[in-house]
C-alpha cells in the first residue's frame, strides 16, 4: 500500500480523535483554574474535529462519484455486449434464410 494513501486514510481519524480528546479534556483544564488554556483547547479541538469530519465528507463524496462512474461504465459495457449478441443472432438468422434447398424427384 502506498504511504501517501495510508496517511490520507489515517489523517482524518487522527484529527477527529485528537479533536474529540481535546474537547473532553478542555472542561477539566478550565475547571482547574486556567480558563484561557481551556478555551484554547476547546477551539483547537473543534477545529481538528471539524477538519476530520470535512475530510471524511469529501472522501465520501469522491467515492460516490467514482462508484457512479463505474456503474455507468458497467451499464455501457452490458449494453454493447447485448447489441453485439443481437447483431450476431440476426446475422445467423439471415445466413439460414439464404440457404435454399431444391429437392427434385
FENJOSUL-V619795 format. One record per pair of residues at least 24 apart in sequence whose ideal C-beta (glycine too) atoms are under 10 Angstrom apart, sorted by the first residue. I is the first residue (numbers start at 1). J is the second residue. D is the distance in whole Angstrom. If there is no record, write none. Layout:
# FENJOSUL-V619795
((I,J,D) (I,J,D))
This chain:
# FENJOSUL-V619795
((8,55,8) (8,59,8) (9,55,10) (9,59,9) (11,51,9) (11,52,8) (11,55,7) (12,51,8) (12,52,4) (12,53,8) (12,54,8) (12,55,4) (12,56,5) (12,57,10) (12,58,9) (12,59,7) (13,52,7) (13,55,9) (13,56,9) (14,48,9) (14,51,10) (14,52,8) (15,47,9) (15,48,5) (15,49,7) (15,50,9) (15,51,5) (15,52,4) (15,53,9) (15,54,9) (15,55,7) (15,56,10) (16,48,7) (16,49,6) (16,50,9) (16,51,8) (16,52,3) (16,53,7) (16,55,9) (16,56,8) (17,48,9) (17,49,9) (17,52,8) (18,44,9) (18,45,8) (18,48,5) (18,49,8) (18,51,10) (18,52,8) (19,44,8) (19,45,5) (19,46,7) (19,47,7) (19,48,3) (19,49,3) (19,50,7) (19,51,7) (19,52,6) (19,53,9) (20,45,7) (20,48,8) (20,49,6) (20,52,9) (21,45,7) (21,48,9) (21,49,10) (22,46,8) (22,47,9) (22,48,7) (22,49,8) (23,48,9) (23,49,7))
